[in-house]
Amino acid sequence: MPDSTDIQHDGLSRRSLLQGTAGLAGILASGLSPAIAQEKITLRYLGTAVNQDKAIAEKFEKDTGIKIQYVAVTTDDVTKRAVTAPNSFDLIDTEYFSLKKIVPTGNLKGIDTKKIKNADKITSLFTTGTVAGKAVGDQGTAPKKVIFLEGEKSKVFAKSPTQFMSLIPTVYNADTLGIRPDLIKRPISSWAEMLNPEFKGKTAILNIPSIGIMDAAMVVEAMGIHKYADKGNMTKAEIDLTIKTLIEAKKAGQFRALWKDFNESVNLMASGEVVIQSMWSPAVTAVRTKGIDCVFQPLKEGYRAWAAGFGLPTTLSGRKLDGAYEFINWFLDGWAGAYLNRQGYYSAVLETAKAKMEPYEWAYWMEGKEATQDIKSPNGDLLAKKGAKRDGGSYEQRMGGIACWNAVMDENEYMVRKWNEFVAA
């Protein structure tokens, strides 16, 4: 999942399109208690700036009387605040991989699933690590490893489902490589192609260390160089091997760029300077909106997945706590889920989202079927023309094809140091 550097072509980020969309109309369905409305609560929402959208806060307040006050910090600072200043927010929007740093502090309140109307409908991908009854890859920080706590005030993760969740999932997706099929002119089916000399000077990799190194590990494994026990938690020797492979490729002129910025990834692809690279789904969409053929390519080794969710600080109580539960319940009630699904993300409760989508939209986004009419974004942009199919197919095909999850390694500091050697090489 992206960092706060992930800016979309229209000024929104991938995650502003995500959790940012949190605060809209569905709370009408969940029904706000008059007492909460009278109190004029303000919820301080901690997340990255790119997740936060003025229109959402305004709409949410209009519907509920609850004001959202955005506390915008960098991705790293979301975790730091959660660890050092739990009194500074009422709701946190963070990624599952950050929980290994936050939960041991005792600063997150276990969310009582008995107060969450649709808790039992949250996708099994999070609760049991399965899609359509089949286990998916769980290397890295798979949500099922960190989603349950032993109790409301627990500092440890539960090994099996309990009444209390660390985060209620908001959005998730599975990432792969983006390609320009019109310039490559042959099938691409493996991560190994990223380092194929055929594409010398025309590849690019994401320069956010914790994510970039996992893309690199997918490549190393696909090339048959090494099989990792856990790509999301490498040994120092594995980090060394992975970085050595990258440095050799870089010195041989393989990479056109190491990108950090969303727009940069779009421009590299749209210009044709790069034909295969680390990419995010909305960036592929942004290239397509320019009328250029670009594919988010399914690969035989699978996807690297990411997931985020809402958490509550232990300090939250009274009306604010009630308001935060109202917000989470609203978020799972369908409107926000449908909004997210229409942008190519996936929502936590599929059933309620489906109820708020047109059948043709659901068929395209979730079932991998041919679009029976043009597919548009929530703000009306054309995303796919009639007759098109979604890259990677259905929800079951895509999310069932996960190989690993974004993570923070035990050897994170060492990994970042080695990654910086690659960048400087």
N, C-alpha and C positions, 0 to 999 in steps of 0.2 A: 504494500500500500504506500501511497505517496507521502512525501514530506510536505512541509509548508511551502516548498518550492514549486509544488504542482499547480501551476496556473493554467486555466483553460483559455482557449482563444477568445472567449467573450468576457474574460475577466473573472470568471468563476473557476474554482478548482474542481478537481474530481471529487474532493470530499465536501466542497460547498454544495455540490450537486447532491451530496450524500446526506450526511447528518444535518447539514445546514437546513435541508428541507424538512427537518424535524417539525418545526413549529407550525403546522397548518391545520387544515379543516377538520380532521377526524375527531378532535376532542368533542365536537358537537355530539358525536355518536356515543361517546363514553359518558357524557353528562357531568358537568362540573357542579359540585355542591355549592349552594348559595353562600355558605359561610366563607368558602375560599374566595369566591368572587368579590365579596364585600371587603375582604382584607387587603385587596390590591397588593398581592404578593409580587415581589421581584425575584426571579431565579437567576443567579449568576452562573452562566454557562461557560465553563472552561474548555477551550479547544484551540485549534490553530485558526488564525485569522481567515484563512481561505475556506474554513468550514462554515463561516458565519455570514448570514444574509439578512440585511435590514428588512426586506419585504416579509421574510418568514416571521421575524419577531413581531412585526406590526400585525400580521394576520393572526398570529397566535394570541396576541393580546386582545385583538378585536373579538375573537371567538370566545375567549375564556376569562378575560379580565386579568390574566397573569402576564406580567411583563417579563421579557427575557433581556437580561443585560449580558452582552457578550464580553468575555474576558479572553482576549486574543493573545496567544503566545506561540512560540515555535514548538515544533513537535517534541523536542527534547525537554523544553520547559513545561510542557503539560505534565510529563512524568515528574520533573523536579518539584513542581508546585504540589502535586499530589503527595509527594514524600515529605516535603518540608513545610507546606502551608495549607493544610486541609481546611482551615477556616476561611480561605480566600475564594471558595466557590461552593455552589449548591448542587451542581450537576457537572460531571466530567464526561467528556467525549474522547475516548482513547482507544488504542489498539490492544488486542488481547496479549500481544507479546510484551507489553509494558507491565503486565500484572505481576510478573515475577519480581519486579522491583517495588511495586506499590503495596501488594497485599501483606507482605511480612511486616510492614510498618503498623498495621492495624488501622490505617487511615480510611479504608473503604468499608462501608456498611454492607453486610450481606443483604441483597435485595430479596425480600420475602415474596416468593412466587405465589403465595396464597393471596397476595394483594394485586397480582398481575392477571387480568382477566383471560388473556390468551397465552399464558405461560405454557400450557400443555400443548399448544399448537406451534411453538417455536421449532424450527426445522431440526430434524434429527442430526443434521450435519454438525450442529453445535453440541447437542446433548449426548449423542452416542457415537459421533464420528462416522455416520453412515448416510448413504444416499440410496434410496430405493432398496433398503435392506442390505446393501453391500458396503463393507468398510472402505474408506478412502485413505490415501497416504496420510500419515500423521507425523512425519519428520518436521522439526521446528516446533513452534508453539501452536499446535492444533488446539482450537478452542475447547474441545472436550477435556483437555488436560487441566484447564484453569478456570472453567466456567462455574464450577460448584465449590462452595465453601462449607466447612463443617458446621458453621453456625453463623448467626447474624454478626457476632463480634470476633469471628475466627480470623487468625493470621495465617492459616494454612489451607491449601486446596484439598477438597474431598476427593477420594479415589472413585467414588460412585455418586450417582445423582442424590441431591439433598433438596431441602426446601429453599435453600438460599443460594442465589447466584451472585457472582462477582460483578459481572456486567450483563446487561440485557442487550443482545445483539441488535445493531442498527443496520449495518450493511456489510457486504462481503463480496468477493469476486475471485476469479482465478486468472492469473496473468500468464502471458506467453510472449512469443516474439511477433513483432509486426514485420510484414514483408511487402515489397512492391512486385506483385506477380507479373506485371507488364514488362518489367525490366529484368526479372530473373528468368522468366520463360521456361521454367521446369518445376516439377513438384518439389515442395520442401516439407519434410516430415520429421526432422530431428533437430534438437537443440545444437547438435554438433556442427550444423551448417554455419553457425555464428563465427567459427574459427576456420571455415573452409577457405583455403588460399584463393579459390575462385572469386571470392568477394573481397579480396585485399583492397584496403582503402575505402571500402563501401559498407562497413559495419559500424555499429555504435553500441556502447553499453551504458547502462544507467550508473551515474556516479553518486549514489547514496550507498555507502559501504555495506550496511547490513542487508540491503536488498540486492545490490549489484553482485555481491559475492555468492549469493544463492543462485542467481542467474548463471554466474560463472561455473558454479558447482554442477548445475544441470548440464552445462556444456562438457565439462571435464568427464562426468560420468557417461554421457552419451558418446564421447569419443573413445571410451574404453580405457582411459588412463587410470582411473581409480573409482572404487565403489565406496561411498561414504556410509558410515553407520547412521549418521544423522547430519544432513546438510545444514540443518539449523543450529547445530552445536558441534562444530568441528574441533578436532584436537589442533594443537599448534603445528604439528607436522602436516596435517591436512590443509591448514591455512597456508602454510609455506608452499605446499605443492600447487594449490589453486592459484596463488599470486604469481608463482614462478611461471605457470602456464600463461597467465595473462600478460606478464612482462615480456615473455618471448614473442607472443603474438603482436604486442604493441611495437616492439623493436623491429619486427618484420614488416611493419606498416599496415597491419590488419585493420586498425580502427581509424575511421574518419574523425570520430569525436567521442568524448565521454560527456554525456549530457546530464545536467541537473535540473534544467528548466523544461517544463511541459511544452512551452512554445518552441523551444529549441528542437525537441524530438519531432514535433510536427513539421518544422521548417526543413530539417535534414531529410525527412521522408518525402515531403511535397516537392522539394527541389530535385530529387533523384540523386543527391550526393550520397545518400545511404539507401541501400536496398533491403537490408535485414538488420534488425536491432531490438534491444529491450524496448518494450512499448507498453502503454496503458490503453485500455479499451477506448476511452474518450478521445485520445490522441489519434487513434486510427479513424474514428468518426470524423474528427476535425479535418484530416487529410481528405477523406471522402467527400466532405461538403465542398471541397474545392474542385470536385469533379475528377479526382485522381484515384486510380485503382489502388487500394491498400487493404490488406487482409490481416486480421488478428489470427495468426495461423495455429490451428490445433497441431500438436506434435506428439509423436508416439510415446515419449517418455512422460508426458503429462504436464500439468500446470503447477505454477507456484501461487499459492493462495494467500489472501489476507482477510482480516476481519476486524471490525471495530464495534464498540458498544458504549452504552451509557452506564455510568456508575454513580453512586451516592457517597458523599463523605460521612464518616461516623458522627461528625458534629451536627448533622442535619436533624432537626426535630420540629414538632408542632405543625403549624400551617404550611411552612415551607416544605417539610417532608411530604405532607399530603399533596401539595402542589406538584412536587417532583414525581410522585407516583401517578398523578393525573396525566402528566406530560408523557411518561413512559407508556402508560396504557393507551393514550391517544396515538402514540407513534406506532403501536402494533395493531391499530384498529383498521388499517387498510389504505387510507388516503395517502399517507406518506410512503407506504410500501409500493403502491401503484406508481407514484411519482418517481420513485427510485428505479423501479423495474423499467420504466420507460426511458431511462438513460443508460440502460445496460448493466445496472447493478442488480444485486439480489437482496430481497427483503427477508426479515426474520420469520414472518408468518405469511406463508404463501397464500393460504386460503382467504384471508381478509383482503389481501392485495388483489387477488383475482377478481373478487366481487366488485372492485372499483375500476377494473379495466374492461375495455371493449373486448369481445371474444377474439377479434382479429389481432389485437395487440398481444393478448396473452399467447395466442398460437405462435406468433412470430418470436416474441421475446423468450418465452418459457418452454415452448414445445418444439422449437427449431423448425417450424413449418414455414412454407412459402407465404410471403405477405400477400394477402388478397386485396390490399389497398396500400397507398403510401403510408410509411411509418414516420411519425413526427415526434419531436422532443416535446416536453411540456410547454416550451415557449414557442412551439410552432415550426421549428427548423426541420427541414426534410432530412431524415437519417437514413432511410432506405426506401427504394422505389418498389412499387407493386411488382411481385414476382421474385424479390430478393429473399435470401435466407440468412439467418444469423450465423456469423462465424462460430464454428465450434458446436453448432447444433443446439440441442435442448439443455435444459437445466441438469437433467440426469447425466447427459454426456459430458457436459463441462465440469460440473461440480463433482461428478463421479470420477473424473480424471485427475484429481489433485495428487501431486507427488509429494509436495512439502508446503509448509506454511512459513510466512515471515516470522522471524525470531530475533532475539538478542542473545548472542552466544555467551557462555561462561567466560570465554576468552575474548570478549568483545574489544577490550582496550588494545590487546595485541593485534587482533584482526584489523582494527582501524589504522593502527600504525603501519601494518604491512600493506594495507590498501593504499595508503598515502604514498608508499614507495612505488606502487604501480602507477599512480597518477603522475608522480614526479619522473618516472623512468623515461 
